[in-house]
Amino acid sequence: MHDEISLWSENDYDKESIRLCVEKIKNEFGQQFSNSKSILEQHTHTMTIHDSELPDGVVFVESKEDVQKVVKICNEYKCPIIPFGIGSSFEGHVNAPYGGISIDMNNMNKILNVYQEDLLVVVQPGVTREQLNIHLRDTGLFFPIDPGANASIGGMAATRASGTNAVKYGTMKDNVIALEVVTADGQLIKTANKARKSSAGYDLTRLMVGSEGTLGISTEITLKLYGIPEVIAGGRVSFPSVKDATDAVIMTIQSGIPVARIEFLDLAQVKAINNYSKTNLPESPLLLLEFHGSESSVKEQSELFGEIASDFGGNDFEWTSNNEERSKLWQARHDAYWSCKAVRPEADIYSTDVCVPISRLSDCMIETIEDMEKNDLIGPIVSHAGDGNFHVALLIDKNSKEELKKLDTFLTRISERAIRMDGTCTGEHGIGQGKRKYMLKELGSAVNVMKQVKMAFDPYKIMNPGKLFL
Amino acid sequence: MHDEISLWSENDYDKESIRLCVEKIKNEFGQQFSNSKSILEQHTHTMTIHDSELPDGVVFVESKEDVQKVVKICNEYKCPIIPFGIGSSFEGHVNAPYGGISIDMNNMNKILNVYQEDLLVVVQPGVTREQLNIHLRDTGLFFPIDPGANASIGGMAATRASGTNAVKYGTMKDNVIALEVVTADGQLIKTANKARKSSAGYDLTRLMVGSEGTLGISTEITLKLYGIPEVIAGGRVSFPSVKDATDAVIMTIQSGIPVARIEFLDLAQVKAINNYSKTNLPESPLLLLEFHGSESSVKEQSELFGEIASDFGGNDFEWTSNNEERSKLWQARHDAYWSCKAVRPEADIYSTDVCVPISRLSDCMIETIEDMEKNDLIGPIVSHAGDGNFHVALLIDKNSKEELKKLDTFLTRISERAIRMDGTCTGEHGIGQGKRKYMLKELGSAVNVMKQVKMAFDPYKIMNPGKLFL
């Protein structure tokens, strides 16, 4: 495997030209512009161990015309543009390593049109998923993708986000129907119309989804919606081992039980929850389930799953379609984040994710747990087990160089482990700055093809430079 | 709307250079090469009204190394390469308007690996969907995508095919997990590993799916598989009008009933079937349904659908989970093609497809039926109604210039009608040669972005020239 030739270089960006560009944007946008220290810092404040790299200015856009104007000016001056949603990225996506303009999308937060018969909605990128679902409440429809944070739809599309119920509803790639995008030269394009499927030309929608702001900035997003399930049932069951739990998951998927969520918590995570939430869950790996459907359908799904669970040593599968009791069963999942914090209160949480074929999930998690034990790292695991995707919430003291180094070598090992098992170094967080160094190992010369695509879209490399590629 | 600047030009391809290239390939491949007239003709014989345009030679590849070798030679001589599967394209995808080499993929027909736990299979592109499902029979798994013809998986991926059960299982874009691809310079790349989801870089898988051989040639395809449903139920019901039938479809989808197939047949199609198959279906629009699941789940789905159908005037909804009776209920659908032929036995069938948001499906079909009446065209309609996708099987005498002209203006109107209704000029057949002229109207300047992508992948424009773009 040859070394990767870097796409980015300091020399591509002229400091004086960026200064003039920022000046021009400041003049054009007045009150919509800021370069106060605190604003600049907020726009790199991401949930990450990566050091902040400040932009030179932030512009708060309010319309697609604003976006086009910013991009056209930046294109003229070859000045970097970094799109900013709510800043919940883990991988340094909103940092500005080469300076430039952070383009804050939060004021573009209109829900433009709900098409009830077509189960579609058109939103601006600054709309958050919670805002969208509150808006939809009276329609009987909902947007299922739930990455945890109340992320912006634009950010979710840009990182190809998913979350707990991807096993049933898919990821952002499956739920974005069309995009309106401002490309690096300031052109406004639409990637598709509103038909549910199309064979007309290259799939620019899917090319944009997951491109992390490096190919263009979306200004309108058309999403699929779903009917709110008549009944939602929840379930919980403990297993003797990681392998038993994942085998039950595999059998569940193979049997075609349409689980809406199937979440795995490892021993460390269960212990952390017992400690934090004063619960007494059996101290062994845990699965949490959710079933969507009619009363009889969720009953059937739950019972079928119960049989599978018991075949794999699952202990006392409990389930309910009562909302209150369901929340109680699922409390463990909701407390996961804070329970980790409580394990080592002074530490920061660095969350990483990998994804492997489901047949390798157990191996990958077990090796990872052993790795942490051996290297004296604490990192409870939560897995979207139906997709083969899992997260490790590493508890790290950001101020300790030694710990950061230990974290770094661990991250390399877990990424390489997932890749060795024919998986990916990120199932849903994206590459950003943090995972660039694993791309070549994972995808080989396809990375060069991606770079060709990048250069075709953005010859001056102004769109979110320093991300995705080394 | 500005005019489109053509991507293709005779001048890009040097006849002498192509002659030398074909000579070299003939020497290299010996028995695997042919330029006999009949072989050349077979490799443009597609189910289409487009005139045949012969390649200069056909090479029957047997391995990825063969593909790389052909592509490298063609790249050196700037000679067009046209991938050939089973030739069931409707839109002239396998024609060779600039000559060159037709690369026949049919001997690359190995099913390489079934991953039962992961519900994945890796196949070579020449595998056909029937071959795959026969191979899978003992595993309890199946590959659902069914475009009608026994197409090759490579061709299905290249045109982003779908078919009757896309409403439940999605299209090829949803079911290709990863591709191994030979790019225009002869490099072998893989677009992804085998994880069910990934956020690692640009979605080259989806970019390749639907690119119609213009960006590269796939040599391995990883597909999603599904458990064969425990029970399959079929149903049939007539409606007073097109609108009633499509309203029932909309309500079915909104209610979240997970129908596996929901096919609409218009009056002309029903009449054709009654005539051909000596049946006595009520002469009004018809819906045919299929439900997949457990015994109780298909019963519930069928009953729920029955209530919806009756709300919209559906007449005597019949359903059964008995396989033999189900085949009888569905006989109409299976006879659709031949019943059309029988309406005008001396004519050729030219099948076109468009796809609109489902709320506009009824309008689009009704306007299309009126259009045909007005213009004295015969074209029974079959619709994958759950997706808003429909086909018109136009009965045309290919030898009549007048009829061809009438067809051409009809095709322009139906495409523009679908686009006006925020849909697409093709839901599943692809663009090929036939629908290039509607791309700009449908997608505007996004077409130029697609051309930039094309040029980044294939600067000499050797990969299936003359397709997708004007």
Interface residues (C-beta under 8 A of the other chain):
Chain A: Y115 Q116 E117 D118 L119 L120 G140 T159 R160 A161 S162 A166 G170 T171 K173 D174 T183 Q187 I189 K190 T191 A192 N193 K194 A195 R196 K197 S198 S199 A200 G201 Y202 D203 L204 R206 L207 V209 G210 S211 L215 Y226 G227 P229 E230 I250 I253 Q254 S255 G256 P258 G293 S294 S296 S297 E300 L304 C355 V356 P357 I358 S359 D387 G388 N389 A418 I419 D422 G423 T424 C425 T426 G427 E428 H429 G430 I431 K435 Y438 M439 E442 L443 G444 S445 A446 V447 V449 M450 Q452 V453 K454 M455 A456 F457 L468
Chain B: Y115 Q116 E117 D118 L119 L120 G140 T159 R160 A161 S162 A166 G170 T171 K173 D174 T183 Q187 L188 I189 K190 T191 A192 N193 K194 A195 R196 K197 S198 S199 A200 G201 Y202 D203 L204 R206 L207 V209 G210 S211 L215 Y226 G227 P229 E230 I250 I253 Q254 S255 G256 P258 G293 S294 S296 S297 E300 L304 C355 V356 P357 I358 S359 D387 G388 N389 A418 I419 D422 G423 T424 C425 T426 G427 E428 H429 G430 I431 K435 Y438 M439 E442 L443 G444 S445 A446 V447 V449 M450 Q452 V453 K454 M455 A456 F457 L468
